[in-house]
Amino acid sequence: MWARDHLSSYYSLPWNWGRSECVGVDPDRNWDFHWGEQDSSMDPCSDNYAGPNPFSEPETRAVSNFLEQRRGQIKVYLSLHAYSQAWLLPSSHTFASFSDDGILMEMGKLATHALADMYGTKYQVGTAADIRQPASGMSHDWAKARAGIKYSYHIDLRDSFGPYGFLLPGSQIVATARETWQAVRAIVDNLES
């Protein structure tokens, strides 16, 4: 009985109970492409903390190494996140676009139309700079500019800016996965040979 009570009180404590420092880096601000310039923070307690330097985190280093080792072999890079229902194209750090931005926009719209066909969920398509505000150090920008992956996107899944935010109810998880898979299939089915 004591152990169960002890565990339940343990799990109700704040995540950083007993610690004075904040821990964690936003991995989607930790990439070496215009790192630390826009919508990123050097404050370790911030939600968009970019880390002490680009690729300071083993996860971002591992993924970047994987992508670099397969340069020319990967056709699509998708970075899935929560939340706001946005399909973001590179380049996020500025209002300038890549030369093939029209093709990226067309494919993004194709994907979000396929996604909406399933449950009617609407997504915005554009760059972070156009839809929200410029942001830098993001993985899809790095994948496009440094790894040469033509179709690179950052996808903010459900919820929009509704009541759930990051805490999407379990009842919406399967539907989100199904509609997102429809979008991925639309991209794959329409890739150039």
Rosetta blueprint (number, residue, H / E / L):
1 M L
2 W H
3 A H
4 R H
5 D H
6 H H
7 L H
8 S H
9 S H
10 Y H
11 Y H
12 S L
13 L L
14 P L
15 W L
16 N L
17 W L
18 G L
19 R L
20 S L
21 E L
22 C L
23 V L
24 G L
25 V L
26 D L
27 P H
28 D H
29 R H
30 N L
31 W L
32 D L
33 F L
34 H L
35 W L
36 G L
37 E L
38 Q L
39 D L
40 S L
41 S E
42 M L
43 D L
44 P L
45 C L
46 S L
47 D L
48 N L
49 Y E
50 A L
51 G L
52 P L
53 N L
54 P L
55 F L
56 S L
57 E L
58 P H
59 E H
60 T H
61 R H
62 A H
63 V H
64 S H
65 N H
66 F H
67 L H
68 E H
69 Q H
70 R L
71 R L
72 G L
73 Q L
74 I L
75 K L
76 V E
77 Y E
78 L E
79 S E
80 L E
81 H E
82 A E
83 Y L
84 S L
85 Q L
86 A E
87 W E
88 L E
89 L E
90 P L
91 S L
92 S L
93 H L
94 T L
95 F L
96 A L
97 S L
98 F L
99 S L
100 D L
101 D H
102 G H
103 I H
104 L H
105 M H
106 E H
107 M H
108 G H
109 K H
110 L H
111 A H
112 T H
113 H H
114 A H
115 L H
116 A H
117 D H
118 M H
119 Y H
120 G L
121 T L
122 K L
123 Y L
124 Q E
125 V E
126 G E
127 T E
128 A H
129 A H
130 D H
131 I H
132 R L
133 Q L
134 P L
135 A L
136 S L
137 G L
138 M L
139 S H
140 H H
141 D H
142 W H
143 A H
144 K H
145 A H
146 R L
147 A L
148 G L
149 I L
150 K L
151 Y E
152 S E
153 Y E
154 H E
155 I E
156 D E
157 L E
158 R L
159 D L
160 S L
161 F L
162 G L
163 P L
164 Y L
165 G L
166 F L
167 L L
168 L L
169 P L
170 G H
171 S H
172 Q H
173 I H
174 V H
175 A H
176 T H
177 A H
178 R H
179 E H
180 T H
181 W H
182 Q H
183 A H
184 V H
185 R H
186 A H
187 I H
188 V H
189 D H
190 N L
191 L L
192 E L
193 S L
